[in-house]
Amino acid sequence: MDLAIVIPYFKKEFFGICLESLAKQTNKNFKVYIGNDGSPEDPRDLIELYSEKIKIEYHYFSENLGGESLVRHWNRCIAKTRNESWILILGDDDVLGEYCIENFYKSLDEINLLKINVVRYATLKINAENEIISKTYLHPKLENSINSLFRKLNGETRSSLSEYIFRKDKLFDIGLNPFPLAWHTDDLLILECSNFGKIFTLNESKVFFRLSGLNISSLKTNLVKKNEASFLFYCYLLQKYKFILVKEQRKIIFLRALNCFDNNKWNFSMLWCISKLTLELNFIRTFLQFWKKVIKRKVQNL
Protein backbone atom coordinates (compact mmCIF):
# COMPACT_ATOMS: atom_id res chain seq x y z
CA MET A 1 0.00 0.00 0.00
CA ASP A 2 1.78 3.17 -1.22
CA LEU A 3 -0.78 5.87 -0.41
CA ALA A 4 -2.30 7.10 2.86
CA ILE A 5 -5.29 9.44 2.68
CA VAL A 6 -5.45 11.38 5.94
CA ILE A 7 -8.70 13.13 6.87
CA PRO A 8 -8.56 15.49 9.87
CA TYR A 9 -12.25 15.29 10.77
CA PHE A 10 -14.49 17.79 12.59
CA LYS A 11 -17.69 18.49 10.62
CA LYS A 12 -20.13 15.83 9.49
CA GLU A 13 -22.30 17.77 7.03
CA PHE A 14 -20.30 16.93 3.89
CA PHE A 15 -18.27 14.03 5.29
CA GLY A 16 -20.44 11.35 3.70
CA ILE A 17 -19.89 12.89 0.26
CA CYS A 18 -16.15 12.94 0.92
CA LEU A 19 -16.12 9.24 1.85
CA GLU A 20 -18.38 8.40 -1.09
CA SER A 21 -15.81 9.92 -3.45
CA LEU A 22 -13.17 7.59 -1.99
CA ALA A 23 -15.46 4.57 -2.28
CA LYS A 24 -15.96 5.41 -5.98
CA GLN A 25 -12.25 5.39 -6.79
CA THR A 26 -11.46 3.08 -9.69
CA ASN A 27 -8.23 2.11 -7.89
CA LYS A 28 -8.60 1.43 -4.16
CA ASN A 29 -4.93 0.86 -3.39
CA PHE A 30 -4.95 3.29 -0.46
CA LYS A 31 -5.79 3.39 3.23
CA VAL A 32 -7.86 6.12 4.87
CA TYR A 33 -6.84 7.46 8.27
CA ILE A 34 -9.52 9.54 9.98
CA GLY A 35 -8.64 11.62 13.03
CA ASN A 36 -11.60 13.05 14.95
CA ASP A 37 -10.64 16.33 16.62
CA GLY A 38 -12.97 15.91 19.59
CA SER A 39 -15.95 16.75 17.40
CA PRO A 40 -19.47 16.74 18.89
CA GLU A 41 -20.66 15.28 15.56
CA ASP A 42 -20.04 11.53 15.73
CA PRO A 43 -19.06 10.17 12.26
CA ARG A 44 -18.95 6.47 13.16
CA ASP A 45 -22.19 5.60 11.35
CA LEU A 46 -20.70 6.88 8.11
CA ILE A 47 -17.37 5.21 8.76
CA GLU A 48 -19.13 1.88 9.40
CA LEU A 49 -21.09 2.31 6.18
CA TYR A 50 -18.00 2.88 4.03
CA SER A 51 -15.56 0.59 5.84
CA GLU A 52 -16.89 -2.30 3.74
CA LYS A 53 -15.81 -0.49 0.57
CA ILE A 54 -12.49 1.10 1.57
CA LYS A 55 -9.81 0.46 4.19
CA ILE A 56 -10.39 2.87 7.09
CA GLU A 57 -8.58 3.37 10.39
CA TYR A 58 -10.46 5.67 12.76
CA HIS A 59 -9.03 7.53 15.75
CA TYR A 60 -10.98 9.64 18.22
CA PHE A 61 -9.01 12.32 20.06
CA SER A 62 -10.82 13.66 23.10
CA GLU A 63 -8.73 16.84 23.18
CA ASN A 64 -9.75 19.37 20.56
CA LEU A 65 -6.59 20.86 19.07
CA GLY A 66 -8.01 22.47 15.94
CA GLY A 67 -9.51 25.37 17.85
CA GLU A 68 -6.01 26.32 18.96
CA SER A 69 -3.81 24.89 16.21
CA LEU A 70 -5.03 23.04 13.14
CA VAL A 71 -1.47 21.97 12.37
CA ARG A 72 -1.13 20.17 15.72
CA HIS A 73 -4.23 18.16 14.87
CA TRP A 74 -2.97 17.46 11.35
CA ASN A 75 0.32 16.25 12.79
CA ARG A 76 -1.27 13.75 15.16
CA CYS A 77 -3.43 12.45 12.31
CA ILE A 78 -0.40 12.06 10.03
CA ALA A 79 1.48 10.29 12.81
CA LYS A 80 -1.10 7.47 12.74
CA THR A 81 -0.11 6.44 9.21
CA ARG A 82 1.91 3.27 8.85
CA ASN A 83 4.17 2.08 6.04
CA GLU A 84 2.80 4.13 3.15
CA SER A 85 5.20 6.10 0.95
CA TRP A 86 2.84 8.95 0.03
CA ILE A 87 0.31 11.08 1.94
CA LEU A 88 -2.73 13.03 0.76
CA ILE A 89 -4.30 15.26 3.45
CA LEU A 90 -7.95 15.59 2.48
CA GLY A 91 -10.45 18.07 3.89
CA ASP A 92 -13.51 16.39 5.41
CA ASP A 93 -15.74 18.31 2.99
CA ASP A 94 -13.70 17.98 -0.20
CA VAL A 95 -14.22 15.44 -2.99
CA LEU A 96 -11.86 13.37 -5.15
CA GLY A 97 -12.75 12.72 -8.78
CA GLU A 98 -13.15 8.98 -9.36
CA TYR A 99 -9.92 8.49 -11.35
CA CYS A 100 -7.60 10.39 -8.97
CA ILE A 101 -5.94 7.35 -7.40
CA GLU A 102 -5.81 5.35 -10.63
CA ASN A 103 -4.04 8.15 -12.48
CA PHE A 104 -1.60 8.65 -9.60
CA TYR A 105 -0.45 5.04 -9.83
CA LYS A 106 -0.30 5.18 -13.63
CA SER A 107 2.21 8.04 -13.34
CA LEU A 108 4.09 6.77 -10.30
CA ASP A 109 7.04 5.28 -12.22
CA GLU A 110 7.58 8.60 -14.00
CA ILE A 111 7.15 10.52 -10.72
CA ASN A 112 9.80 8.37 -9.03
CA LEU A 113 12.12 8.55 -12.05
CA LEU A 114 11.98 12.36 -11.91
CA LYS A 115 12.50 12.27 -8.11
CA ILE A 116 9.33 14.27 -7.54
CA ASN A 117 8.21 14.88 -3.95
CA VAL A 118 4.98 16.80 -4.63
CA VAL A 119 2.13 15.73 -6.92
CA ARG A 120 -1.07 17.69 -7.53
CA TYR A 121 -4.40 17.43 -9.32
CA ALA A 122 -6.43 19.91 -11.30
CA THR A 123 -9.21 21.47 -9.21
CA LEU A 124 -12.72 22.88 -9.32
CA LYS A 125 -14.61 24.81 -6.67
CA ILE A 126 -17.99 23.54 -5.48
CA ASN A 127 -20.53 25.07 -3.11
CA ALA A 128 -22.67 23.63 -0.31
CA GLU A 129 -25.13 22.29 -2.91
CA ASN A 130 -22.32 20.45 -4.75
CA GLU A 131 -22.65 22.82 -7.70
CA ILE A 132 -19.50 23.67 -9.64
CA ILE A 133 -18.78 27.39 -9.17
CA SER A 134 -15.46 27.82 -10.98
CA LYS A 135 -13.50 26.98 -14.06
CA THR A 136 -11.16 24.00 -14.00
CA TYR A 137 -7.77 25.06 -12.67
CA LEU A 138 -5.14 23.31 -14.77
CA HIS A 139 -1.37 23.51 -14.41
CA PRO A 140 1.80 22.75 -16.34
CA LYS A 141 2.67 19.07 -16.04
CA LEU A 142 5.98 20.06 -14.47
CA GLU A 143 6.16 23.43 -12.77
CA ASN A 144 8.63 25.05 -10.41
CA SER A 145 6.91 25.45 -7.04
CA ILE A 146 8.03 29.09 -6.75
CA ASN A 147 6.40 29.91 -10.08
CA SER A 148 3.26 28.13 -8.90
CA LEU A 149 3.17 30.22 -5.73
CA PHE A 150 3.50 33.47 -7.64
CA ARG A 151 0.75 32.44 -10.05
CA LYS A 152 -1.45 31.95 -7.00
CA LEU A 153 -0.44 35.28 -5.44
CA ASN A 154 -1.19 37.00 -8.75
CA GLY A 155 -4.68 35.50 -8.83
CA GLU A 156 -3.92 33.33 -11.87
CA THR A 157 -4.68 30.05 -10.11
CA ARG A 158 -5.78 28.60 -6.79
CA SER A 159 -4.32 26.05 -4.42
CA SER A 160 -5.32 24.19 -1.26
CA LEU A 161 -3.99 21.21 0.66
CA SER A 162 -6.54 18.63 -0.52
CA GLU A 163 -5.28 18.36 -4.10
CA TYR A 164 -1.66 17.57 -3.21
CA ILE A 165 0.11 14.27 -2.57
CA PHE A 166 3.41 14.46 -0.69
CA ARG A 167 6.26 11.98 -0.45
CA LYS A 168 5.94 10.86 3.15
CA ASP A 169 9.57 10.76 4.23
CA LYS A 170 10.13 14.28 2.90
CA LEU A 171 6.98 15.59 4.62
CA PHE A 172 8.09 14.04 7.92
CA ASP A 173 11.56 15.48 7.47
CA ILE A 174 10.47 19.11 7.06
CA GLY A 175 7.22 19.13 9.06
CA LEU A 176 4.32 21.56 8.94
CA ASN A 177 4.71 25.20 9.95
CA PRO A 178 1.96 26.16 12.45
CA PHE A 179 0.84 29.50 11.00
CA PRO A 180 -2.44 30.78 12.52
CA LEU A 181 -5.45 28.89 11.09
CA ALA A 182 -2.88 26.85 9.11
CA TRP A 183 -3.20 29.69 6.56
CA HIS A 184 -0.28 29.37 4.09
CA THR A 185 0.93 26.24 5.88
CA ASP A 186 0.17 24.34 2.67
CA ASP A 187 1.96 26.93 0.50
CA LEU A 188 5.14 26.61 2.54
CA LEU A 189 4.88 22.81 2.65
CA ILE A 190 4.68 22.67 -1.15
CA LEU A 191 7.78 24.86 -1.50
CA GLU A 192 9.85 23.05 1.09
CA CYS A 193 8.72 19.52 0.28
CA SER A 194 9.56 20.10 -3.39
CA ASN A 195 12.94 21.62 -2.40
CA PHE A 196 11.74 24.73 -4.27
CA GLY A 197 11.78 22.51 -7.33
CA LYS A 198 9.24 20.75 -9.54
CA ILE A 199 5.60 19.85 -8.90
CA PHE A 200 4.16 17.03 -11.02
CA THR A 201 0.55 17.68 -12.11
CA LEU A 202 -2.13 15.13 -12.99
CA ASN A 203 -4.42 17.39 -15.04
CA GLU A 204 -6.58 14.49 -16.20
CA SER A 205 -7.95 14.07 -12.64
CA LYS A 206 -9.76 16.65 -10.52
CA VAL A 207 -10.26 17.43 -6.86
CA PHE A 208 -13.39 19.37 -5.93
CA PHE A 209 -12.64 22.00 -3.28
CA ARG A 210 -15.68 23.06 -1.29
CA LEU A 211 -16.54 26.67 -0.45
CA SER A 212 -19.49 26.02 1.82
CA GLY A 213 -19.52 29.19 3.89
CA LEU A 214 -18.54 27.05 6.90
CA ASN A 215 -14.86 26.29 6.32
CA ILE A 216 -11.90 28.54 7.07
CA SER A 217 -11.44 29.55 3.43
CA SER A 218 -15.04 30.76 3.25
CA LEU A 219 -15.35 32.59 6.55
CA LYS A 220 -14.95 36.36 6.77
CA THR A 221 -14.88 36.48 10.58
CA ASN A 222 -11.23 35.42 10.77
CA LEU A 223 -9.63 38.03 8.52
CA VAL A 224 -7.36 39.38 11.28
CA LYS A 225 -5.89 35.92 11.87
CA LYS A 226 -5.52 35.33 8.14
CA ASN A 227 -3.71 38.66 7.80
CA GLU A 228 -1.38 37.74 10.64
CA ALA A 229 -0.66 34.35 9.08
CA SER A 230 0.06 35.94 5.69
CA PHE A 231 2.49 38.37 7.29
CA LEU A 232 4.30 35.54 9.09
CA PHE A 233 4.48 33.50 5.88
CA TYR A 234 5.93 36.37 3.85
CA CYS A 235 8.47 37.21 6.54
CA TYR A 236 9.46 33.55 6.85
CA LEU A 237 10.17 33.37 3.11
CA LEU A 238 12.21 36.57 3.16
CA GLN A 239 14.18 35.59 6.25
CA LYS A 240 14.93 31.96 5.40
CA TYR A 241 14.82 31.79 1.61
CA LYS A 242 15.76 35.27 0.40
CA PHE A 243 18.69 33.87 -1.61
CA ILE A 244 16.42 31.40 -3.44
CA LEU A 245 14.05 34.16 -4.55
CA VAL A 246 15.21 36.57 -7.23
CA LYS A 247 15.19 40.28 -6.37
CA GLU A 248 11.85 41.03 -8.04
CA GLN A 249 10.22 38.13 -6.19
CA ARG A 250 11.67 39.36 -2.91
CA LYS A 251 10.24 42.81 -3.61
CA ILE A 252 6.76 41.42 -4.35
CA ILE A 253 6.77 39.39 -1.12
CA PHE A 254 8.10 42.39 0.83
CA LEU A 255 5.30 44.62 -0.48
CA ARG A 256 2.75 41.99 0.50
CA ALA A 257 4.21 41.91 4.00
CA LEU A 258 3.98 45.72 4.13
CA ASN A 259 0.32 45.56 3.15
CA CYS A 260 -0.33 43.06 5.93
CA PHE A 261 1.38 45.40 8.36
CA ASP A 262 -0.72 48.30 7.07
CA ASN A 263 -3.85 46.25 7.77
CA ASN A 264 -2.69 45.83 11.37
CA LYS A 265 -0.29 48.73 11.75
CA TRP A 266 -0.36 48.97 15.52
CA ASN A 267 1.21 45.54 15.94
CA PHE A 268 4.68 46.19 17.36
CA SER A 269 6.09 42.76 16.49
CA MET A 270 5.08 43.32 12.85
CA LEU A 271 6.74 46.74 12.87
CA TRP A 272 9.94 45.27 14.31
CA CYS A 273 10.02 42.45 11.76
CA ILE A 274 9.32 44.65 8.73
CA SER A 275 11.91 47.20 9.86
CA LYS A 276 14.58 44.50 10.12
CA LEU A 277 13.68 43.14 6.69
CA THR A 278 13.85 46.63 5.21
CA LEU A 279 17.48 46.91 6.25
CA GLU A 280 18.46 43.30 5.50
CA LEU A 281 17.02 43.41 1.99
CA ASN A 282 18.03 47.02 1.32
CA PHE A 283 14.45 47.98 0.52
CA ILE A 284 14.65 51.36 2.26
CA ARG A 285 13.36 53.25 -0.79
CA THR A 286 10.44 50.82 -1.16
CA PHE A 287 9.67 51.19 2.55
CA LEU A 288 9.68 54.99 2.34
CA GLN A 289 7.52 55.00 -0.80
CA PHE A 290 5.04 52.76 0.99
CA TRP A 291 4.81 55.15 3.96
CA LYS A 292 4.44 58.11 1.61
CA LYS A 293 1.35 56.47 0.09
CA VAL A 294 -0.04 55.64 3.55
CA ILE A 295 0.36 59.24 4.73
CA LYS A 296 -1.17 60.60 1.54
CA ARG A 297 -4.16 58.29 1.92
CA LYS A 298 -4.66 59.38 5.53
CA VAL A 299 -4.50 63.06 4.60
CA GLN A 300 -7.11 62.51 1.87
CA ASN A 301 -9.41 60.81 4.38
CA LEU A 302 -9.27 63.69 6.86
PyMOL commands that set and color helices and strands:
alter all, ss='L'
color gray80, all
select helices_A, chain A and resi 15-23+44-50+70-78+100-106+108-113+145-153+161-163+168-174+180-182+185-193+223-240+247-263+268-280+284-301
alter helices_A, ss='H'
color red, helices_A
select strands_A, chain A and resi 3-9+31-37+55-61+86-89+95-96+118-126+142-144+164-167+198-210
alter strands_A, ss='S'
color yellow, strands_A
deselect
rebuild
show_as cartoon
